[in-house]
């Protein structure tokens, strides 16, 4: 492929960069879906995190504080979602769709209020931007969730809440409590994904900057069959294609320039092919989305 | 009507939010109403949005009926719109009755193909339809962007849009509905959308095919035992879903503008999910809820000009709150509290032993 060296360090670093938000969001979705709560609202949580991260980093002049506050804000936003879904038994797809709409609508409302702008936040100085420590943290989160799900009592509770909630009740553990906690963590982690988008991949919040990444994270999760490490692989696959399409833009191959759009749709077509060809049926948690 | 209280509750919450920004909720409500019903032009635009929302709402609900979640209505309407424009610009010589039939056929077929891909993959390869339809949204956006930017850019325009297709491919010159609303985009497809909703109602209540489709959605294994092939109905319902979504593309291309504009759909496909959920997948309820959603969508477009602090994104907040309210209504209905509009009292429903209504 001429100039593009897939195995160069810079390419690998760019893959890691673009997959960081996906890794956070997909692991967040995993926690929620493992506990039996369908999570369509990842996009909304990511937007909330991207926005609150950028705002707090701007106000406090510290990206780390912004990153931390993104977790707090996302986790707080998840209370609304859990109130509707876990406590009041609203359909999770209805609530998730509504939650995405709410974030899309609420953020311009807040930027108008705080910065009197039409949707973006003021950029933070370039030296304040986060770096690859975010990616390292993302990988640590994956390991943490792997450990949590398969080695701890809480993890088993979460799995039981998704597979056989009546069994959990019979053991004297509140299903609702387990789901509240998993959705709480899910909100915070997805928000970290959003914050890594606005503080690591760019330096401000711009309107709708997640651009469907919440849904791609959901795809990675399904591709990874609701398991932490395969889900990480799914995110990296999307990351490779995303980085590849950035590299391939406008580069002639044997004198023929591939139109940008063909390269942009490549990851999506390949996902469909991969899913149809190699992965087969997904094994969702048995009680996912049922009441 | 079951979710009317939830709807009012959602609207109330959304309007309370404007208090935070120091605006009067009544004033906002007045702007919303004035902007959607104020003039013939405004009302025509509201009906135009309503047409697309009926189509996408029907599309999403048809998939829901057989237990599938189609988040790809956006891609399906996009793909059918670009296919129709590509067809009409490639064969400009076709004369009138044939041309219109052909372009509608192309629209329907392309929508059907974009629905059949997830349907076939789900039925025979077990691919999750949510991923496939989501990915196809991106693919169709890429394809249309390719055609517009590399092949079909309108030379007379700075905007990313295709040239206008020939009059023989459009319904404008015999469109009686459009004549009633001068200058506004509402067109013949409004009637088609209503008819489609009524047709879907009869399809699901009066035909064996519709009944079998619901059976597959309710309980696939029981349906299998009654010799209803769930695979077949996964494909049929997603194809039907794609065809219905393509109506929203026709509404824009054949009925109104005659060209493909990048971003012509303000995410009708995703608003269709909200419409379908609000109406609990009832085809006639979709007409009513598409109307409500289009009023908010059109109404909010004037908020930018009329108020200091509230932007047109406020329509999303209203939609979200209404969805939450309708979702809550489900809880209230199920666990015993109902609000009867005519009696005006809260009533406790009797519960049976299992706690269900």
Interface residues (C-beta under 8 A of the other chain):
Chain A: X84 X88 X89 X90 X91 X93 X94 X95 X97 X98 X99 X100 X101 X102 X104 X105 X106 X107 X108 X109 X112 X113 X118 X119 X212 X215 X216 X218 X219 X222 X223 X259 X261 X262 X264 X265 X268 X269 X271 X272 X275 X276 X277 X279 X280 X281 X282
Chain B: X17 X20 X21 X69 X71 X117 X121 X125 X126 X127 X128 X130 X131 X132 X134 X135 X136 X137 X138 X139 X142 X143 X145 X146 X149 X150 X270 X273 X274 X277 X309 X310 X311 X313 X314 X315 X316 X317 X318 X319 X320 X321 X323 X324 X326 X327 X328 X330 X331 X334 X335
